[in-house]
Amino acid sequence: QAHSWDLILSSCRFRNFTCLQALELLKQEGIDTPFIIVSPAISEEMAIEALNAGAHDCVKNRRRLIPTIERELRTAAMRREHKQTEEELQRDREIIQQLAAETSIIADIGRLIGSTLDIDEVYERFAAEARKLIPFDNMLVNLIKSQESALEIAYVSGMDIPARRKGDHIPFRGSVCEVIERNRKGILFMSET
């Protein structure tokens, strides 16, 4: 299993091992490699049994060997491409589902912002919807008090942090909010733990 083989050529029988046992071993290991039995003495019954067990072909006449190998290598390459395409499609489906879920949540946030004049209810519902998109330990809604060069904390969800409670004022200069206002882009902080 340390090697990835392009092709397996097998005799019908070995000393204490048959091609059917080899096929079973490959199946157990999940190895999808073309398996061709090369044996001028293989019986028709044994060939059928081997093909039913997963052999890709049984070759009695060695003149057929090269075309059989070429065909099976092409077929294996097509199977690998098909599998890779299926995996990529599955990843794309998952991304599309995630984007659809996120878009739905964002639409819900938009609807709830206009649904009530009670700003505390809007903040509560906003935090619940935002948590579906971005798991967070703490979320603050800050109002910029330009004349005071300060931020007033209007809403808190999550952990209780001293000096970061509803109604507290914090300096605007040098704050993350100042960077966000200047750059007009949000910032997401994620810890590595």
GUNUVEX-785064 format. One record per residue (C-alpha): residue number from 1; x, y, z. Coordinates in steps of 0.05 Angstrom, whole numbers, plus 32768, in hexadecimal, padded with zeros to 4 digits. Layout:
<NUM,<X,Y,Z>>;
...
***
This chain:
<1,<8000,8000,8000>>;
<2,<803D,802D,8003>>;
<3,<803E,802D,7FB7>>;
<4,<8009,8043,7F87>>;
<5,<800A,8013,7F4D>>;
<6,<7FEF,8025,7F08>>;
<7,<7FDE,7FDD,7EF7>>;
<8,<7FE0,7F98,7F15>>;
<9,<7FF0,7F5B,7EEA>>;
<10,<7FE1,7F1A,7F0D>>;
<11,<7FE8,7ED1,7F00>>;
<12,<7FAD,7EA5,7F0E>>;
<13,<7FCE,7E80,7F47>>;
<14,<800A,7E89,7F74>>;
<15,<8025,7E58,7FA6>>;
<16,<7FF3,7E63,7FDE>>;
<17,<7FCC,7E9D,7FC1>>;
<18,<7F9B,7EA5,7F88>>;
<19,<7F88,7EE0,7F5D>>;
<20,<7F44,7EE0,7F80>>;
<21,<7F65,7EE9,7FC3>>;
<22,<7F8F,7F22,7FA6>>;
<23,<7F50,7F43,7F8B>>;
<24,<7F2E,7F3D,7FCF>>;
<25,<7F6B,7F5C,7FF1>>;
<26,<7F69,7F97,7FC0>>;
<27,<7F1F,7FA0,7FCD>>;
<28,<7F2A,7FA0,8018>>;
<29,<7F60,7FD5,8012>>;
<30,<7F35,8000,7FE4>>;
<31,<7F68,7FFE,7FAC>>;
<32,<7F4C,800E,7F68>>;
<33,<7F84,7FF8,7F3A>>;
<34,<7F7A,7FD2,7EF8>>;
<35,<7F83,7F88,7F07>>;
<36,<7F92,7F5C,7ECB>>;
<37,<7F9A,7F11,7ED0>>;
<38,<7FCD,7EF6,7E9E>>;
<39,<7FC8,7EAA,7E99>>;
<40,<7FC4,7E7E,7E5B>>;
<41,<7FAA,7E46,7E87>>;
<42,<7F71,7E6B,7EAA>>;
<43,<7F2E,7E47,7EA2>>;
<44,<7EF1,7E6B,7E89>>;
<45,<7ECE,7E60,7ECC>>;
<46,<7F09,7E7D,7EF2>>;
<47,<7F0D,7EB8,7EC3>>;
<48,<7EC3,7EC7,7ECE>>;
<49,<7ECA,7EC0,7F19>>;
<50,<7F07,7EEF,7F18>>;
<51,<7EE2,7F23,7EEE>>;
<52,<7EA6,7F20,7F1D>>;
<53,<7ED6,7F29,7F57>>;
<54,<7EF2,7F69,7F39>>;
<55,<7F28,7F56,7F07>>;
<56,<7F28,7F87,7ECD>>;
<57,<7F3B,7F52,7E9A>>;
<58,<7F57,7F0C,7E90>>;
<59,<7F8A,7F04,7E59>>;
<60,<7F9B,7EBE,7E3E>>;
<61,<7FBD,7ED5,7DFE>>;
<62,<7FFA,7F01,7E0C>>;
<63,<7FEF,7F26,7DCA>>;
<64,<7FB2,7F45,7DEB>>;
<65,<7FD9,7F5C,7E27>>;
<66,<7FF3,7FA0,7E0E>>;
<67,<7FB0,7FB8,7DF2>>;
<68,<7F8E,7FA0,7E32>>;
<69,<7FC0,7FC5,7E5D>>;
<70,<7FB8,8005,7E34>>;
<71,<7F6C,8000,7E38>>;
<72,<7F6B,7FF4,7E83>>;
<73,<7F9C,802D,7E90>>;
<74,<7F70,805D,7E68>>;
<75,<7F32,8044,7E8C>>;
<76,<7F54,804C,7ED0>>;
<77,<7F68,8093,7EBE>>;
<78,<7F20,80A3,7EAB>>;
<79,<7F08,8085,7EED>>;
<80,<7F39,80B0,7F14>>;
<81,<7F23,80EE,7EED>>;
<82,<7EDA,80DC,7EF9>>;
<83,<7EE6,80D3,7F44>>;
<84,<7F0C,8115,7F48>>;
<85,<7ED4,8138,7F23>>;
<86,<7EA0,811A,7F52>>;
<87,<7EC8,8131,7F8E>>;
<88,<7ECE,8177,7F72>>;
<89,<7E83,8179,7F63>>;
<90,<7E75,8162,7FAB>>;
<91,<7EA2,819A,7FC6>>;
<92,<7E7F,81CC,7F98>>;
<93,<7E3A,81B4,7FB0>>;
<94,<7E50,81BC,7FF9>>;
<95,<7E6A,8203,7FEB>>;
<96,<7E29,8215,7FC7>>;
<97,<7E00,81FA,8001>>;
<98,<7E2A,8222,8032>>;
<99,<7E23,8261,8009>>;
<100,<7DD8,8257,8003>>;
<101,<7DD3,824E,804F>>;
<102,<7DFD,828C,805A>>;
<103,<7DD5,82B5,8028>>;
<104,<7D95,829F,804A>>;
<105,<7DB0,82B5,808E>>;
<106,<7DC6,82F8,8072>>;
<107,<7D81,8302,8054>>;
<108,<7D63,82F1,8098>>;
<109,<7D90,8325,80B8>>;
<110,<7D7A,8358,8085>>;
<111,<7D30,8348,8092>>;
<112,<7D37,834C,80DE>>;
<113,<7D5B,838F,80DC>>;
<114,<7D1E,83AE,80BB>>;
<115,<7CEA,8385,80E3>>;
<116,<7CE8,83AB,8124>>;
<117,<7CF8,83EE,8142>>;
<118,<7D10,83CD,8183>>;
<119,<7D5C,83D2,8177>>;
<120,<7D6C,83A1,81B1>>;
<121,<7D40,836D,8190>>;
<122,<7D64,8379,814E>>;
<123,<7DA7,8371,816F>>;
<124,<7D92,8330,8192>>;
<125,<7D77,8311,8152>>;
<126,<7DB3,832B,812B>>;
<127,<7DE3,8309,815C>>;
<128,<7DBC,82C8,8156>>;
<129,<7DBF,82C9,810A>>;
<130,<7E07,82E0,8108>>;
<131,<7E1B,82A6,8136>>;
<132,<7E01,8276,8101>>;
<133,<7E33,8293,80CF>>;
<134,<7E6E,82A2,80FE>>;
<135,<7E74,827F,8141>>;
<136,<7E8A,82B4,8173>>;
<137,<7E99,82BA,81BD>>;
<138,<7E89,8304,81C1>>;
<139,<7E67,8336,8194>>;
<140,<7E61,8381,81A0>>;
<141,<7E38,83B4,817A>>;
<142,<7E5A,83F7,8181>>;
<143,<7E3F,843B,8170>>;
<144,<7E72,846F,815B>>;
<145,<7E6C,84AF,8182>>;
<146,<7E93,84DC,8153>>;
<147,<7E90,851C,817E>>;
<148,<7EAC,84F6,81BB>>;
<149,<7EDD,84CC,8191>>;
<150,<7EC1,8490,81B5>>;
<151,<7E9A,8451,81AB>>;
<152,<7E5C,8441,81D2>>;
<153,<7E4E,83F7,81DA>>;
<154,<7E05,83F0,81C6>>;
<155,<7DFF,83A4,81CA>>;
<156,<7E27,8369,81E5>>;
<157,<7E1D,831F,81D7>>;
<158,<7E49,82E9,81F4>>;
<159,<7E7E,82ED,822A>>;
<160,<7E7D,8323,825F>>;
<161,<7EBC,834D,8257>>;
<162,<7EC9,8385,8289>>;
<163,<7EC9,83CB,8268>>;
<164,<7EA5,83AB,822C>>;
<165,<7E5E,83AC,8246>>;
<166,<7E20,83CC,8229>>;
<167,<7E23,8417,8234>>;
<168,<7E6F,841A,823E>>;
<169,<7E97,844D,8217>>;
<170,<7EDB,843C,81FA>>;
<171,<7F0C,8467,81D2>>;
<172,<7F00,8467,8187>>;
<173,<7F48,8479,8174>>;
<174,<7F74,843C,816D>>;
<175,<7F38,840D,8170>>;
<176,<7F27,83D6,8140>>;
<177,<7EE8,83FE,812F>>;
<178,<7F14,8437,8118>>;
<179,<7F39,8407,80E9>>;
<180,<7EF7,83EB,80CF>>;
<181,<7EDB,8431,80C3>>;
<182,<7F1A,8448,80A0>>;
<183,<7F20,840A,8074>>;
<184,<7ED6,83FE,806B>>;
<185,<7EE1,83B3,8074>>;
<186,<7ECF,8383,80AC>>;
<187,<7F01,835C,80D4>>;
<188,<7EF8,8316,80EF>>;
<189,<7F25,8300,8129>>;
<190,<7F2D,82B6,8133>>;
<191,<7F57,8296,8169>>;
<192,<7F81,8259,8159>>;
<193,<7F6A,8232,8196>>;
***
